[in-house]
Amino acid sequence: MGVRAGSLVGRVVGAFALSVVLLVVSTATAIWWTARQDSRPSSDAIVVLGSAQYNGVPSSIFEARLEHALALYENGVAPVVVTVGGKADGDMFTEAESGRAYLAEAGVSEDALLAVEQGVDTLESMRAVGTAFAERGWDSAVLVTDPWHAMRAERMAEDAGISAESSPTRQGPAVQTRATQFRYILRETAAYLLYRATGESIAGAPGIG
């Protein structure tokens, strides 16, 4: 009887471990697949996920996102570009403010820009954007972020009441090398599974929080 019980426990543990491995692999594969997509439907707004800025100057990761959003705007994907993101302790500028200034300098008119200056991670930012959309009667968005961040950003946007698709940037440090891409996929897999399991987000490397 003891041998049978031990065998049963072993099979249960093995099945559980296998299910965890399959879940992780399937999630990583979905993140990789979503990263390769580029959806540009006509929408109420283009939403640029914030990243680091330095005294009002976007980091290279943030600049790549802003340049991609600018191209989408110029191609008529949406009449408004929404920049989003708060600021860290000690910063003088928010990510959203820095992004809006960058796009204004690039020629986007002020009435086509909206800065949502809230959020220290993707979840907080998306909830703030959801509120801004609801106030304006908007419901659809094209999200601009790094490829590996796209699937989690889409999920959080949908949970915030936004019908979202993504058009990831193909430039910047997040897509430069295979090693960088692999590291981002691993981090995003963990972040996505944590969010689905707990409804919470994590702060970390750019595009991960």
C-alpha atoms as an extended CHARMM CRD file, in Angstrom:
* protein
*
       209  EXT
         1         1  MET       CA              0.0000000000        0.0000000000        0.0000000000  PROA      1               0.0000000000
         2         2  GLY       CA              2.8410000000        2.3860000000        0.8840000000  PROA      2               0.0000000000
         3         3  VAL       CA              4.5990000000        1.6890000000       -2.3970000000  PROA      3               0.0000000000
         4         4  ARG       CA              1.4040000000        2.3550000000       -4.3490000000  PROA      4               0.0000000000
         5         5  ALA       CA              0.7710000000        5.5820000000       -2.4610000000  PROA      5               0.0000000000
         6         6  GLY       CA              4.3100000000        6.7150000000       -3.1120000000  PROA      6               0.0000000000
         7         7  SER       CA              3.9720000000        5.8750000000       -6.7820000000  PROA      7               0.0000000000
         8         8  LEU       CA              0.7180000000        7.8270000000       -6.9970000000  PROA      8               0.0000000000
         9         9  VAL       CA              2.2650000000       10.8480000000       -5.2960000000  PROA      9               0.0000000000
        10        10  GLY       CA              5.1970000000       10.6510000000       -7.6790000000  PROA      10              0.0000000000
        11        11  ARG       CA              2.8940000000       10.6040000000      -10.6840000000  PROA      11              0.0000000000
        12        12  VAL       CA              0.9070000000       13.5630000000       -9.3540000000  PROA      12              0.0000000000
        13        13  VAL       CA              4.0620000000       15.5660000000       -8.7040000000  PROA      13              0.0000000000
        14        14  GLY       CA              5.4030000000       14.6630000000      -12.1290000000  PROA      14              0.0000000000
        15        15  ALA       CA              2.1580000000       15.6660000000      -13.8150000000  PROA      15              0.0000000000
        16        16  PHE       CA              2.1430000000       18.9700000000      -11.9510000000  PROA      16              0.0000000000
        17        17  ALA       CA              5.7510000000       19.7130000000      -12.8860000000  PROA      17              0.0000000000
        18        18  LEU       CA              5.0030000000       18.8890000000      -16.5100000000  PROA      18              0.0000000000
        19        19  SER       CA              1.9490000000       21.1670000000      -16.5280000000  PROA      19              0.0000000000
        20        20  VAL       CA              4.0600000000       24.0350000000      -15.1310000000  PROA      20              0.0000000000
        21        21  VAL       CA              6.7070000000       23.5100000000      -17.8120000000  PROA      21              0.0000000000
        22        22  LEU       CA              4.0630000000       23.4220000000      -20.5390000000  PROA      22              0.0000000000
        23        23  LEU       CA              2.4470000000       26.5980000000      -19.1880000000  PROA      23              0.0000000000
        24        24  VAL       CA              5.7570000000       28.4490000000      -19.1700000000  PROA      24              0.0000000000
        25        25  VAL       CA              6.6990000000       27.2380000000      -22.6490000000  PROA      25              0.0000000000
        26        26  SER       CA              3.2880000000       28.0440000000      -24.1320000000  PROA      26              0.0000000000
        27        27  THR       CA              3.3270000000       31.5310000000      -22.5790000000  PROA      27              0.0000000000
        28        28  ALA       CA              6.8480000000       32.2430000000      -23.8430000000  PROA      28              0.0000000000
        29        29  THR       CA              5.8110000000       31.0480000000      -27.2990000000  PROA      29              0.0000000000
        30        30  ALA       CA              2.7350000000       33.3040000000      -27.2560000000  PROA      30              0.0000000000
        31        31  ILE       CA              4.8920000000       36.2790000000      -26.2300000000  PROA      31              0.0000000000
        32        32  TRP       CA              7.3010000000       35.5140000000      -29.0760000000  PROA      32              0.0000000000
        33        33  TRP       CA              4.4140000000       35.1870000000      -31.5500000000  PROA      33              0.0000000000
        34        34  THR       CA              2.7200000000       38.4020000000      -30.4270000000  PROA      34              0.0000000000
        35        35  ALA       CA              6.0580000000       40.2090000000      -30.6980000000  PROA      35              0.0000000000
        36        36  ARG       CA              6.1940000000       39.3160000000      -34.3870000000  PROA      36              0.0000000000
        37        37  GLN       CA              2.7640000000       40.8120000000      -35.1430000000  PROA      37              0.0000000000
        38        38  ASP       CA              2.1150000000       44.3910000000      -36.2420000000  PROA      38              0.0000000000
        39        39  SER       CA             -1.5230000000       45.4810000000      -36.0270000000  PROA      39              0.0000000000
        40        40  ARG       CA             -2.4480000000       48.9590000000      -37.2360000000  PROA      40              0.0000000000
        41        41  PRO       CA             -6.2500000000       49.2380000000      -37.3160000000  PROA      41              0.0000000000
        42        42  SER       CA             -7.8510000000       52.6730000000      -37.3600000000  PROA      42              0.0000000000
        43        43  SER       CA             -8.2550000000       53.5260000000      -33.6850000000  PROA      43              0.0000000000
        44        44  ASP       CA             -9.1990000000       56.3100000000      -31.3240000000  PROA      44              0.0000000000
        45        45  ALA       CA             -5.6050000000       56.7750000000      -30.2140000000  PROA      45              0.0000000000
        46        46  ILE       CA             -2.0520000000       55.5150000000      -30.3970000000  PROA      46              0.0000000000
        47        47  VAL       CA             -0.7890000000       54.7940000000      -26.8790000000  PROA      47              0.0000000000
        48        48  VAL       CA              2.9530000000       54.9480000000      -26.2860000000  PROA      48              0.0000000000
        49        49  LEU       CA              4.0980000000       53.0610000000      -23.2050000000  PROA      49              0.0000000000
        50        50  GLY       CA              6.6130000000       55.1050000000      -21.2460000000  PROA      50              0.0000000000
        51        51  SER       CA             10.1860000000       54.2090000000      -20.4120000000  PROA      51              0.0000000000
        52        52  ALA       CA             13.0940000000       56.0030000000      -18.8090000000  PROA      52              0.0000000000
        53        53  GLN       CA             13.7730000000       59.6810000000      -19.4420000000  PROA      53              0.0000000000
        54        54  TYR       CA             16.6240000000       61.8510000000      -18.3180000000  PROA      54              0.0000000000
        55        55  ASN       CA             15.7960000000       65.4720000000      -17.4600000000  PROA      55              0.0000000000
        56        56  GLY       CA             13.0510000000       65.4410000000      -20.0590000000  PROA      56              0.0000000000
        57        57  VAL       CA             15.0700000000       63.6140000000      -22.7260000000  PROA      57              0.0000000000
        58        58  PRO       CA             13.6930000000       60.1540000000      -23.6310000000  PROA      58              0.0000000000
        59        59  SER       CA             16.0480000000       57.1990000000      -23.2620000000  PROA      59              0.0000000000
        60        60  SER       CA             16.9850000000       55.2310000000      -26.3790000000  PROA      60              0.0000000000
        61        61  ILE       CA             14.2750000000       52.6590000000      -25.6270000000  PROA      61              0.0000000000
        62        62  PHE       CA             11.6340000000       55.3800000000      -25.1700000000  PROA      62              0.0000000000
        63        63  GLU       CA             12.8120000000       57.2800000000      -28.2450000000  PROA      63              0.0000000000
        64        64  ALA       CA             12.4200000000       54.1720000000      -30.4150000000  PROA      64              0.0000000000
        65        65  ARG       CA              8.8210000000       53.8440000000      -29.2510000000  PROA      65              0.0000000000
        66        66  LEU       CA              8.1030000000       57.5250000000      -29.8650000000  PROA      66              0.0000000000
        67        67  GLU       CA              9.5520000000       57.4140000000      -33.3720000000  PROA      67              0.0000000000
        68        68  HSD       CA              7.3760000000       54.4100000000      -34.1950000000  PROA      68              0.0000000000
        69        69  ALA       CA              4.2900000000       56.1370000000      -32.8010000000  PROA      69              0.0000000000
        70        70  LEU       CA              5.1100000000       59.1950000000      -34.8990000000  PROA      70              0.0000000000
        71        71  ALA       CA              5.2140000000       57.0430000000      -38.0360000000  PROA      71              0.0000000000
        72        72  LEU       CA              1.8440000000       55.4950000000      -37.1670000000  PROA      72              0.0000000000
        73        73  TYR       CA              0.3430000000       58.9390000000      -36.5680000000  PROA      73              0.0000000000
        74        74  GLU       CA              1.6810000000       60.2420000000      -39.8780000000  PROA      74              0.0000000000
        75        75  ASN       CA              0.1780000000       57.1950000000      -41.6050000000  PROA      75              0.0000000000
        76        76  GLY       CA             -3.2640000000       58.0630000000      -40.2210000000  PROA      76              0.0000000000
        77        77  VAL       CA             -3.6740000000       55.1610000000      -37.7980000000  PROA      77              0.0000000000
        78        78  ALA       CA             -5.2430000000       57.4670000000      -35.1830000000  PROA      78              0.0000000000
        79        79  PRO       CA             -5.8570000000       61.1990000000      -34.7220000000  PROA      79              0.0000000000
        80        80  VAL       CA             -4.2960000000       61.3320000000      -31.2420000000  PROA      80              0.0000000000
        81        81  VAL       CA             -1.0920000000       60.0630000000      -29.6450000000  PROA      81              0.0000000000
        82        82  VAL       CA             -1.2710000000       59.3230000000      -25.9330000000  PROA      82              0.0000000000
        83        83  THR       CA              1.9770000000       59.2650000000      -23.9820000000  PROA      83              0.0000000000
        84        84  VAL       CA              1.8380000000       57.6310000000      -20.5840000000  PROA      84              0.0000000000
        85        85  GLY       CA              3.9810000000       57.2490000000      -17.5000000000  PROA      85              0.0000000000
        86        86  GLY       CA              4.7510000000       58.9570000000      -14.2140000000  PROA      86              0.0000000000
        87        87  LYS       CA              8.1030000000       59.8400000000      -12.7080000000  PROA      87              0.0000000000
        88        88  ALA       CA             10.5120000000       58.2910000000      -10.2750000000  PROA      88              0.0000000000
        89        89  ASP       CA             11.4660000000       59.9710000000       -7.0050000000  PROA      89              0.0000000000
        90        90  GLY       CA             13.7600000000       62.8940000000       -7.7260000000  PROA      90              0.0000000000
        91        91  ASP       CA             12.7920000000       63.2550000000      -11.3780000000  PROA      91              0.0000000000
        92        92  MET       CA             11.6960000000       66.6560000000      -12.6300000000  PROA      92              0.0000000000
        93        93  PHE       CA              9.7330000000       65.3130000000      -15.5980000000  PROA      93              0.0000000000
        94        94  THR       CA              7.2660000000       62.5010000000      -16.1090000000  PROA      94              0.0000000000
        95        95  GLU       CA              7.7070000000       59.9510000000      -18.8720000000  PROA      95              0.0000000000
        96        96  ALA       CA              4.4210000000       61.1140000000      -20.4060000000  PROA      96              0.0000000000
        97        97  GLU       CA              5.5000000000       64.7630000000      -20.3590000000  PROA      97              0.0000000000
        98        98  SER       CA              8.8600000000       63.9370000000      -21.9280000000  PROA      98              0.0000000000
        99        99  GLY       CA              7.1900000000       61.8860000000      -24.6350000000  PROA      99              0.0000000000
       100       100  ARG       CA              4.6610000000       64.5910000000      -25.4170000000  PROA      100             0.0000000000
       101       101  ALA       CA              7.4240000000       67.2200000000      -25.7130000000  PROA      101             0.0000000000
       102       102  TYR       CA              9.4230000000       64.9600000000      -28.0300000000  PROA      102             0.0000000000
       103       103  LEU       CA              6.4620000000       64.4320000000      -30.3620000000  PROA      103             0.0000000000
       104       104  ALA       CA              5.5170000000       68.1170000000      -30.2920000000  PROA      104             0.0000000000
       105       105  GLU       CA              9.0470000000       69.0090000000      -31.3280000000  PROA      105             0.0000000000
       106       106  ALA       CA              8.7440000000       66.4400000000      -34.1220000000  PROA      106             0.0000000000
       107       107  GLY       CA              5.7540000000       68.3250000000      -35.5070000000  PROA      107             0.0000000000
       108       108  VAL       CA              2.7030000000       66.7080000000      -33.9300000000  PROA      108             0.0000000000
       109       109  SER       CA              0.1470000000       69.3980000000      -33.0980000000  PROA      109             0.0000000000
       110       110  GLU       CA             -0.6910000000       70.0090000000      -29.4390000000  PROA      110             0.0000000000
       111       111  ASP       CA             -4.3530000000       69.1000000000      -29.9470000000  PROA      111             0.0000000000
       112       112  ALA       CA             -3.2620000000       65.6800000000      -31.2210000000  PROA      112             0.0000000000
       113       113  LEU       CA             -1.2770000000       64.9170000000      -28.0650000000  PROA      113             0.0000000000
       114       114  LEU       CA             -2.4370000000       63.7340000000      -24.6660000000  PROA      114             0.0000000000
       115       115  ALA       CA             -0.0760000000       63.0600000000      -21.7650000000  PROA      115             0.0000000000
       116       116  VAL       CA             -1.3490000000       60.7220000000      -19.0430000000  PROA      116             0.0000000000
       117       117  GLU       CA              1.2110000000       61.4380000000      -16.3420000000  PROA      117             0.0000000000
       118       118  GLN       CA              0.4610000000       58.5120000000      -14.0690000000  PROA      118             0.0000000000
       119       119  GLY       CA              1.8380000000       55.0740000000      -13.4870000000  PROA      119             0.0000000000
       120       120  VAL       CA              5.1050000000       53.6120000000      -12.2540000000  PROA      120             0.0000000000
       121       121  ASP       CA              4.5240000000       50.3560000000      -14.1040000000  PROA      121             0.0000000000
       122       122  THR       CA              2.4680000000       49.0620000000      -17.0180000000  PROA      122             0.0000000000
       123       123  LEU       CA             -0.5520000000       48.1250000000      -14.9230000000  PROA      123             0.0000000000
       124       124  GLU       CA             -0.8940000000       51.5180000000      -13.2360000000  PROA      124             0.0000000000
       125       125  SER       CA             -0.3250000000       53.2600000000      -16.5530000000  PROA      125             0.0000000000
       126       126  MET       CA             -2.9490000000       51.2070000000      -18.3760000000  PROA      126             0.0000000000
       127       127  ARG       CA             -5.5120000000       51.8010000000      -15.6510000000  PROA      127             0.0000000000
       128       128  ALA       CA             -4.8590000000       55.5440000000      -15.9330000000  PROA      128             0.0000000000
       129       129  VAL       CA             -5.1840000000       55.3770000000      -19.7150000000  PROA      129             0.0000000000
       130       130  GLY       CA             -8.4160000000       53.4190000000      -19.3300000000  PROA      130             0.0000000000
       131       131  THR       CA             -9.8320000000       56.2230000000      -17.1890000000  PROA      131             0.0000000000
       132       132  ALA       CA             -8.7180000000       58.8530000000      -19.7230000000  PROA      132             0.0000000000
       133       133  PHE       CA            -10.3370000000       56.8690000000      -22.5430000000  PROA      133             0.0000000000
       134       134  ALA       CA            -13.6030000000       56.4800000000      -20.6410000000  PROA      134             0.0000000000
       135       135  GLU       CA            -13.7380000000       60.2250000000      -19.9560000000  PROA      135             0.0000000000
       136       136  ARG       CA            -13.4220000000       60.9390000000      -23.6920000000  PROA      136             0.0000000000
       137       137  GLY       CA            -15.6720000000       58.1610000000      -24.9790000000  PROA      137             0.0000000000
       138       138  TRP       CA            -12.7570000000       56.3510000000      -26.6380000000  PROA      138             0.0000000000
       139       139  ASP       CA            -12.5020000000       52.5820000000      -26.6890000000  PROA      139             0.0000000000
       140       140  SER       CA             -9.8420000000       51.4860000000      -29.1900000000  PROA      140             0.0000000000
       141       141  ALA       CA             -6.0800000000       51.8560000000      -29.2100000000  PROA      141             0.0000000000
       142       142  VAL       CA             -2.9240000000       50.7600000000      -30.9590000000  PROA      142             0.0000000000
       143       143  LEU       CA             -0.2320000000       50.1840000000      -28.3550000000  PROA      143             0.0000000000
       144       144  VAL       CA              3.3930000000       51.0270000000      -29.0430000000  PROA      144             0.0000000000
       145       145  THR       CA              5.9950000000       49.3180000000      -26.8990000000  PROA      145             0.0000000000
       146       146  ASP       CA              8.8270000000       46.8320000000      -27.2660000000  PROA      146             0.0000000000
       147       147  PRO       CA              7.9350000000       43.5400000000      -29.0240000000  PROA      147             0.0000000000
       148       148  TRP       CA              8.3020000000       41.3350000000      -25.9530000000  PROA      148             0.0000000000
       149       149  HSD       CA              6.1450000000       43.6390000000      -23.8530000000  PROA      149             0.0000000000
       150       150  ALA       CA              3.2460000000       43.6800000000      -26.3200000000  PROA      150             0.0000000000
       151       151  MET       CA              1.2290000000       40.6860000000      -25.1110000000  PROA      151             0.0000000000
       152       152  ARG       CA              1.1540000000       41.7550000000      -21.4600000000  PROA      152             0.0000000000
       153       153  ALA       CA              0.4170000000       45.3540000000      -22.4130000000  PROA      153             0.0000000000
       154       154  GLU       CA             -2.5070000000       44.2150000000      -24.5680000000  PROA      154             0.0000000000
       155       155  ARG       CA             -3.9150000000       42.0880000000      -21.7340000000  PROA      155             0.0000000000
       156       156  MET       CA             -3.6650000000       44.9280000000      -19.2090000000  PROA      156             0.0000000000
       157       157  ALA       CA             -5.2490000000       47.3660000000      -21.6680000000  PROA      157             0.0000000000
       158       158  GLU       CA             -8.1370000000       44.9850000000      -22.3010000000  PROA      158             0.0000000000
       159       159  ASP       CA             -8.6250000000       44.5840000000      -18.5500000000  PROA      159             0.0000000000
       160       160  ALA       CA             -8.7450000000       48.4000000000      -18.3020000000  PROA      160             0.0000000000
       161       161  GLY       CA            -11.6200000000       48.5070000000      -20.7850000000  PROA      161             0.0000000000
       162       162  ILE       CA             -9.6680000000       49.2940000000      -23.9450000000  PROA      162             0.0000000000
       163       163  SER       CA             -9.9640000000       47.3520000000      -27.1820000000  PROA      163             0.0000000000
       164       164  ALA       CA             -6.2370000000       47.1240000000      -27.8620000000  PROA      164             0.0000000000
       165       165  GLU       CA             -3.9070000000       45.8140000000      -30.5100000000  PROA      165             0.0000000000
       166       166  SER       CA             -0.1800000000       46.4090000000      -30.7020000000  PROA      166             0.0000000000
       167       167  SER       CA              2.3340000000       47.7020000000      -33.2130000000  PROA      167             0.0000000000
       168       168  PRO       CA              5.6940000000       47.0990000000      -31.5150000000  PROA      168             0.0000000000
       169       169  THR       CA              8.7830000000       49.0440000000      -32.3860000000  PROA      169             0.0000000000
       170       170  ARG       CA             11.5160000000       47.1380000000      -34.2210000000  PROA      170             0.0000000000
       171       171  GLN       CA             14.3070000000       49.4620000000      -33.1450000000  PROA      171             0.0000000000
       172       172  GLY       CA             16.1540000000       50.1920000000      -29.9380000000  PROA      172             0.0000000000
       173       173  PRO       CA             18.2050000000       48.2330000000      -27.3800000000  PROA      173             0.0000000000
       174       174  ALA       CA             15.4060000000       45.7530000000      -26.6120000000  PROA      174             0.0000000000
       175       175  VAL       CA             15.7150000000       44.1290000000      -30.0420000000  PROA      175             0.0000000000
       176       176  GLN       CA             19.4250000000       44.4600000000      -30.7910000000  PROA      176             0.0000000000
       177       177  THR       CA             20.7640000000       40.9680000000      -30.0400000000  PROA      177             0.0000000000
       178       178  ARG       CA             19.4590000000       37.4300000000      -29.6700000000  PROA      178             0.0000000000
       179       179  ALA       CA             20.6700000000       37.3430000000      -26.0780000000  PROA      179             0.0000000000
       180       180  THR       CA             18.7590000000       40.5280000000      -25.2580000000  PROA      180             0.0000000000
       181       181  GLN       CA             15.6260000000       39.1650000000      -26.8960000000  PROA      181             0.0000000000
       182       182  PHE       CA             15.8760000000       35.8830000000      -24.9910000000  PROA      182             0.0000000000
       183       183  ARG       CA             16.3310000000       37.6930000000      -21.6770000000  PROA      183             0.0000000000
       184       184  TYR       CA             13.3200000000       39.9110000000      -22.3070000000  PROA      184             0.0000000000
       185       185  ILE       CA             11.1400000000       36.9420000000      -23.2600000000  PROA      185             0.0000000000
       186       186  LEU       CA             12.0550000000       35.1590000000      -20.0280000000  PROA      186             0.0000000000
       187       187  ARG       CA             11.2920000000       38.2380000000      -17.9320000000  PROA      187             0.0000000000
       188       188  GLU       CA              8.0310000000       38.9010000000      -19.7230000000  PROA      188             0.0000000000
       189       189  THR       CA              6.9710000000       35.2710000000      -19.3170000000  PROA      189             0.0000000000
       190       190  ALA       CA              7.3920000000       35.5750000000      -15.5510000000  PROA      190             0.0000000000
       191       191  ALA       CA              5.6780000000       38.9850000000      -15.4610000000  PROA      191             0.0000000000
       192       192  TYR       CA              2.7340000000       37.8390000000      -17.5810000000  PROA      192             0.0000000000
       193       193  LEU       CA              2.1470000000       34.6910000000      -15.5290000000  PROA      193             0.0000000000
       194       194  LEU       CA              2.3620000000       36.6930000000      -12.3040000000  PROA      194             0.0000000000
       195       195  TYR       CA             -0.2090000000       39.1480000000      -13.5850000000  PROA      195             0.0000000000
       196       196  ARG       CA             -2.6040000000       36.4240000000      -14.7140000000  PROA      196             0.0000000000
       197       197  ALA       CA             -2.2620000000       34.6240000000      -11.4000000000  PROA      197             0.0000000000
       198       198  THR       CA             -2.4750000000       37.6000000000       -9.0320000000  PROA      198             0.0000000000
       199       199  GLY       CA             -3.7250000000       40.6030000000      -10.9920000000  PROA      199             0.0000000000
       200       200  GLU       CA             -0.6080000000       42.4590000000       -9.8830000000  PROA      200             0.0000000000
       201       201  SER       CA              2.3380000000       43.9000000000      -11.7750000000  PROA      201             0.0000000000
       202       202  ILE       CA              6.0430000000       44.1020000000      -11.0840000000  PROA      202             0.0000000000
       203       203  ALA       CA              8.5510000000       46.8840000000      -11.6470000000  PROA      203             0.0000000000
       204       204  GLY       CA             11.8430000000       46.0160000000      -13.2620000000  PROA      204             0.0000000000
       205       205  ALA       CA             13.8220000000       46.6050000000      -16.4050000000  PROA      205             0.0000000000
       206       206  PRO       CA             12.3910000000       48.8780000000      -19.1110000000  PROA      206             0.0000000000
       207       207  GLY       CA              9.3330000000       47.2810000000      -20.6320000000  PROA      207             0.0000000000
       208       208  ILE       CA              9.0220000000       44.8330000000      -17.7730000000  PROA      208             0.0000000000
       209       209  GLY       CA              7.1890000000       46.7640000000      -15.0380000000  PROA      209             0.0000000000
